[in-house]
């Protein structure tokens, strides 16, 4: 066999979470200052397919860039999977890589072990039983081990999770560095100093500068934290690749997602980022002042959405709109579901939609609703029959509400108001319940939403 290469390329990725449906704006929220709007139907299939699309892009990038091997630092699947379509898709991609001479080194993370029972068939058991393609290696879950690459002067050290919750520092048992080789450590871990470190929780397979320094590896391929980063400032060789596909509107899931491409030249190492995502979560942050009109604000949102669509024209862009500052007009109008949905429709396209509007940092004079008129009228007319009461409440309250909101509350609403208030599961013949339900239905109609829920 010829001498092994000292110059080579590999890809570091993690947290594919195959089987997870990414957020499409259907998250329920009781916070009126952070509302979600469901993605339109024609875009949902693409959104749900995005994690698999990212896997396809990973394989394409590996073949196109002629990398020597890939390391996957845990959470291939969102939960334990050992059969079915997704498992077949992943194994098919492993075969494709194998056919192109690209080796794959895999550790299993905490999500790979959700619902896993000891002895279940999985990637590790398939590897031990030689049911995986040639050149695919899965690290043991009971002890750390090392695989020496067949063609490159590299040795890859790692250990899989044995169960979902592993809080022992697995790196303590990692093998010593092999001299004259490029040493890579692969682990699914919470690293002390990472941006997502939660000091109040039990970290998963914890690592730190103190634990890593004695091993003196040349590169650490980390998984678990979805934000791409180098968590230890003095150790640039310690890298979280982030996930290849964002999953929701959390900060760690935002913006471009992908993998890390590492180039090694006679022991020297450099790495770069490669985009893989198909659906991209982006945030538009706008700060309004009292001088801004609603028209000014809406124009800026349209402009920002247009910029994102231009820059990311091949992506499905899922937008979180965050509004801060002080403007009573914007605060009042954006609180209306009718106006929010109109804004979403104006900015929506075949590859962009606002799915969340956050106004938690938006200040302004609170507009006190005249829905109190419902209760006042009810108290005056308590002796009336239910339907007569509802008719009067609707007529009088709608006049007051129209003055306040400058909207036609009556149009097409009376029949809905009477029907929903009469049939609502919240209503009864009890007077107090009737008034409460009437107020709720009135507010829902004003905001253009059905009683009990919101949809775009």
C-alpha positions in Angstrom: 0.0 0.0 0.0 1.3 3.5 -0.9 2.3 6.0 1.8 -0.7 7.8 3.4 -1.5 11.3 2.5 -0.5 14.2 4.8 -2.6 16.7 2.9 -6.3 16.0 2.8 -9.8 17.4 3.3 -12.6 16.4 5.5 -16.1 17.7 6.4 -17.2 18.2 10.0 -21.0 18.2 10.5 -23.5 17.3 13.3 -27.1 17.6 14.4 -28.8 16.6 11.1 -32.0 15.8 13.2 -33.6 13.7 10.4 -37.2 13.2 11.3 -37.7 16.6 12.8 -40.3 18.9 11.2 -39.0 22.4 11.2 -41.2 25.2 12.5 -43.7 26.5 10.0 -45.3 29.1 12.2 -47.8 26.8 13.8 -46.5 27.0 17.3 -49.2 27.9 19.8 -48.5 30.9 21.9 -50.4 32.5 24.7 -48.2 35.6 24.4 -50.0 38.2 22.4 -46.7 40.1 21.9 -45.1 37.1 20.0 -47.6 35.7 17.5 -47.0 32.9 15.0 -48.6 32.6 11.5 -48.8 29.3 9.7 -46.8 28.9 6.5 -49.0 28.8 3.5 -49.8 25.3 2.3 -47.8 25.3 -0.9 -44.6 25.9 1.0 -45.1 23.4 3.8 -43.8 20.3 2.0 -40.6 22.1 1.1 -40.1 23.2 4.7 -40.7 19.7 6.1 -38.3 18.2 3.5 -35.5 20.7 4.4 -33.5 18.4 6.7 -33.3 15.7 4.1 -32.5 18.3 1.4 -29.6 19.5 3.6 -28.4 15.9 3.8 -28.5 15.7 0.0 -26.5 18.9 -0.2 -24.0 17.6 2.3 -23.3 14.5 0.1 -23.1 16.6 -3.0 -20.7 19.0 -1.4 -18.5 16.1 -0.2 -18.3 14.6 -3.7 -18.0 17.9 -5.5 -15.1 19.0 -3.3 -13.4 15.6 -3.4 -13.1 15.4 0.4 -11.5 12.3 1.9 -13.9 11.7 4.8 -16.7 13.1 6.8 -17.1 13.2 10.6 -20.6 13.4 12.1 -20.7 14.5 15.8 -24.0 13.1 16.9 -27.8 13.5 16.4 -28.1 12.0 13.0 -31.8 11.4 13.8 -34.1 13.4 15.9 -35.0 10.3 17.9 -34.0 6.6 17.8 -34.7 5.3 14.3 -33.6 1.9 13.0 -36.0 1.3 10.1 -38.4 3.1 7.8 -37.9 5.5 5.0 -35.6 8.0 6.8 -33.2 5.2 7.9 -33.2 3.9 4.3 -32.5 7.4 2.9 -29.6 7.9 5.3 -28.1 4.5 4.5 -28.5 5.1 0.7 -26.5 8.3 1.2 -23.8 6.4 3.0 -23.6 4.0 0.1 -23.3 6.9 -2.3 -20.4 8.3 -0.3 -18.8 4.9 -0.1 -19.0 4.5 -3.9 -17.1 7.8 -4.2 -14.4 6.6 -1.8 -15.4 9.0 1.0 -15.2 7.5 4.5 -17.7 8.5 7.2 -17.1 8.5 11.0 -20.2 8.8 13.2 -20.9 9.3 16.9 -24.4 8.9 18.3 -25.8 11.8 20.4 -28.6 12.3 22.9 -31.3 12.5 20.3 -30.2 9.3 18.6 -30.9 7.7 21.9 -34.4 9.0 22.5 -36.8 6.0 22.9 -33.7 3.7 22.4 -33.7 0.5 24.4 -30.5 -1.4 25.1 -30.0 -4.0 22.4 -32.1 -2.3 19.8 -30.9 -2.3 16.2 -29.4 1.0 15.2 -26.4 2.4 13.2 -24.0 1.1 15.8 -25.3 -2.5 15.7 -25.5 -2.4 11.9 -21.8 -1.3 11.9 -20.8 -4.1 14.3 -22.8 -6.6 12.1 -21.2 -5.2 8.9 -24.5 -4.1 7.5 -23.1 -0.6 6.7 -21.2 0.3 3.5 -17.4 -0.1 3.4 -15.7 2.9 4.9 -18.5 3.8 7.3 -17.5 3.6 11.0 -19.7 4.2 14.1 -18.1 4.8 17.5 -18.8 2.4 20.4 -21.2 3.6 23.1 -19.5 2.0 26.1 -15.9 3.1 25.6 -13.9 5.5 23.5 -12.1 4.1 20.5 -10.0 5.2 17.6 -10.2 4.6 13.8 -7.1 5.1 11.7 -8.1 6.4 8.3 -7.2 4.1 5.4 -5.7 6.6 3.0 -4.9 9.7 5.1 -2.4 10.1 7.9 -5.3 10.9 10.3 -6.7 9.1 13.3 -10.2 9.8 14.6 -11.1 9.3 18.2 -14.6 9.3 19.6 -17.4 7.8 21.6 -21.2 7.5 21.1 -23.9 8.1 23.7 -25.1 4.9 25.4 -28.4 6.5 26.5 -30.2 9.7 26.1 -28.8 11.4 29.1 -25.0 11.2 29.5 -23.5 13.6 32.0 -20.1 12.0 32.5 -17.1 13.7 30.9 -16.5 11.1 28.2 -13.3 12.8 27.0 -11.5 11.8 30.2 -11.2 8.3 28.7 -10.2 9.4 25.2 -7.0 7.8 23.9 -3.7 9.6 23.9 -2.6 11.5 20.8 -1.0 9.3 18.1 2.3 10.9 17.2 3.0 11.9 13.5 -0.8 11.7 12.7 -3.4 14.4 12.5 -5.6 13.6 15.6 -9.3 14.4 15.5 -11.7 14.1 18.5 -15.4 13.7 17.7 -18.0 14.1 20.5 -21.5 15.3 21.2 -21.0 17.7 24.1 -21.7 20.7 26.1 -18.5 22.7 26.2 -17.8 25.1 29.0 -17.7 28.6 27.5 -20.0 27.9 24.6 -22.6 30.5 23.7 -25.5 28.2 24.7 -24.0 27.0 27.9 -26.7 26.6 30.6 -25.0 26.9 34.0 -28.2 25.7 35.7 -28.5 22.3 33.9 -26.5 19.1 33.8 -24.3 19.4 30.7 -24.2 16.5 28.2 -20.8 14.8 28.1 -19.1 18.0 29.3 -15.9 19.3 27.9 -13.7 22.2 28.8 -10.3 23.7 28.1 -8.9 21.8 31.2 -10.2 18.5 29.9 -9.1 19.0 26.3 -5.7 20.5 26.7 -3.9 17.3 28.0 -5.0 15.4 24.9 -3.5 17.9 22.5 -5.5 16.8 19.5 -5.2 18.8 16.3 -8.9 19.2 15.7 -12.1 18.8 17.9 -15.3 18.1 16.0 -18.1 19.0 18.4 -21.9 18.5 18.0 -25.0 19.3 20.2 -24.8 23.2 20.1 -26.5 24.3 16.9 -24.7 27.6 16.7 -21.5 27.4 14.7 -18.7 28.6 16.9 -15.3 28.1 18.4 -16.3 28.0 22.1 -12.7 28.2 23.6 -11.0 31.5 22.5 -7.5 30.1 23.0 -8.2 26.9 21.2 -9.3 27.6 17.6 -9.1 23.9 16.8 -12.2 23.3 19.0 -15.2 23.8 16.7 -19.0 23.4 16.8 -20.1 23.0 13.1 -23.7 24.0 13.9 -26.5 22.1 12.3 -26.9 21.9 8.5 -30.5 23.0 8.6 -32.1 25.5 11.0 -35.1 24.3 12.9 -37.0 27.3 14.2 -36.7 31.0 15.1 -34.4 30.7 18.1 -31.2 32.7 17.7 -29.0 29.5 17.4 -31.2 28.4 14.5 -31.1 31.6 12.5 -29.2 32.6 9.3 -27.1 30.4 7.1 -26.5 26.8 8.1 -24.1 24.2 6.9 -20.9 22.3 7.6 -17.3 23.0 8.2 -14.7 22.0 5.5 -11.3 21.4 7.0 -8.1 21.4 4.9 -4.9 19.8 6.3 -1.5 20.4 4.7 1.4 18.6 6.3 0.0 19.1 9.7 -1.3 22.7 9.2 -5.0 23.2 9.3 -7.5 25.7 8.1 -11.3 25.5 7.9 -14.1 27.2 6.1 -17.9 27.2 6.1 -20.1 25.5 3.4 -23.8 26.3 3.1 -26.2 23.3 3.1 -29.6 24.6 4.2 -32.7 24.9 2.0 -35.0 26.6 4.4 -33.5 29.6 6.2 -34.8 31.3 9.3 -34.1 35.1 9.2 -34.9 37.9 11.5 -35.9 41.4 10.5 -35.4 43.8 13.4 -37.0 47.3 13.0 -36.9 50.1 15.5 -39.7 52.6 15.3 -39.9 56.2 16.7 -43.0 58.3 17.4 -42.4 60.1 14.1 -42.8 57.0 12.0 -46.2 56.4 10.4 -47.7 53.0 9.8 -47.0 53.6 6.1 -43.3 54.2 6.9 -43.1 51.0 8.9 -44.9 48.9 6.3 -42.7 50.2 3.6 -39.6 49.3 5.5 -40.8 45.7 6.1 -41.5 45.3 2.4 -38.1 46.6 1.6 -36.3 44.3 4.0 -38.2 41.3 2.8 -37.3 42.2 -0.7 -33.6 42.4 0.2 -33.6 39.0 1.9 -35.4 37.4 -1.1 -32.9 38.9 -3.5 -29.9 37.8 -1.4 -31.2 34.3 -0.7 -33.2 33.6 -3.9 -32.6 29.8 -3.8 -33.7 29.4 -0.2 -37.1 29.2 1.5 -36.9 32.2 3.8 -38.9 32.0 7.0 -39.0 35.4 8.7 -39.3 36.5 12.3 -40.3 40.2 12.4 -39.1 41.9 15.6 -40.4 45.4 16.3 -38.9 47.6 19.0 -39.0 51.3 19.9 -41.9 53.6 20.7 -44.9 54.2 18.4 -48.5 54.0 19.5 -49.9 53.8 16.0 -47.7 50.9 14.9 -48.4 49.1 18.2 -52.1 49.5 17.8 -52.3 48.5 14.2 -49.9 45.5 14.3 -51.9 44.1 17.2 -54.8 43.6 14.7 -54.7 40.2 13.1 -56.3 41.7 10.0 -53.4 44.2 9.6 -50.8 41.6 10.5 -52.1 39.2 7.9 -52.4 41.9 5.3 -48.7 42.7 5.9 -47.8 39.1 5.6 -49.7 38.7 2.4 -48.1 41.8 0.9 -44.6 40.5 1.6 -45.2 36.8 0.9 -43.8 35.1 -2.2 -42.9 31.7 -3.5 -39.8 31.6 -1.3 -40.5 34.0 1.6 -43.0 34.4 4.4 -43.2 36.1 7.8 -44.1 33.4 10.3 -43.6 35.2 13.6 -44.2 38.8 14.7 -42.6 39.8 18.0 -43.6 43.1 19.7 -42.3 42.5 23.2 -39.9 45.4 22.9 -42.4 47.8 21.2 -43.7 50.5 23.5 -46.6 53.0 23.0 -49.8 54.2 24.6 -52.0 51.3 25.4 -55.3 51.7 23.6 -58.0 50.8 26.0 -60.7 48.8 24.3 -64.3 49.8 24.4 -65.3 46.2 24.8 -66.3 47.3 28.3 -69.4 48.6 26.6 -70.5 45.0 26.2 -70.5 44.5 29.9 -72.1 47.8 30.7 -75.0 47.2 28.2 -75.4 43.7 29.7 -75.8 45.1 33.2 -78.5 47.5 32.0 -80.4 44.9 29.9 -80.1 41.9 32.1 -83.8 41.2 32.0 -83.9 40.7 28.2 -83.9 37.3 26.5 -80.6 36.0 25.3 -81.0 36.7 21.6 -82.4 40.2 22.2 -79.5 40.9 24.5 -77.0 39.8 21.9 -78.6 41.9 19.2 -78.5 45.0 21.3 -74.9 44.3 22.5 -73.9 43.9 18.8 -75.5 47.1 17.6 -74.4 49.4 20.4 -70.9 47.9 21.0 -70.1 47.9 17.2 -70.8 51.6 17.0 -68.4 52.3 19.9 -65.7 49.9 18.5 -65.9 51.5 15.1 -65.3 54.9 16.5 -62.2 53.7 18.4 -60.7 51.5 15.7 -62.1 53.3 12.6 -63.1 49.9 11.1 -66.4 48.6 9.9 -67.3 46.1 12.6 -70.7 45.4 11.2 -69.8 44.1 7.8 -70.5 40.4 7.6 -70.1 40.1 11.4 -73.5 40.1 13.0 -74.6 36.6 11.8 -71.2 35.3 12.9 -71.4 37.1 16.2 -74.8 35.7 17.1 -74.0 32.2 15.9 -70.7 31.9 17.7 -71.9 33.4 20.9 -75.0 31.2 20.9 -73.1 28.0 20.0 -69.8 28.6 21.7 -68.7 25.9 24.1 -67.7 28.7 26.5 -71.2 30.2 26.6 -74.2 29.1 28.6 -77.5 30.6 29.7 -75.7 32.0 32.8 -75.6 35.8 32.3 -71.9 36.2 33.3 -70.7 33.5 30.9 -72.8 35.0 28.2 -71.3 38.5 28.6 -67.7 37.0 28.8 -68.3 35.1 25.6 -69.9 38.0 23.8 -66.8 40.2 24.6 -64.4 37.5 23.3 -66.3 36.9 20.1 -66.6 40.6 19.5 -62.8 41.0 19.8 -62.1 38.0 17.6 -64.4 39.4 14.9 -62.8 42.8 15.0 -59.4 41.2 14.6 -60.6 39.0 11.7 -60.1 35.6 13.4 -62.5 32.8 14.2 -63.5 32.4 17.8 -60.8 30.2 19.5 -57.9 30.4 17.1 -55.8 32.1 14.5 -54.7 31.2 11.0 -53.4 33.2 8.1 
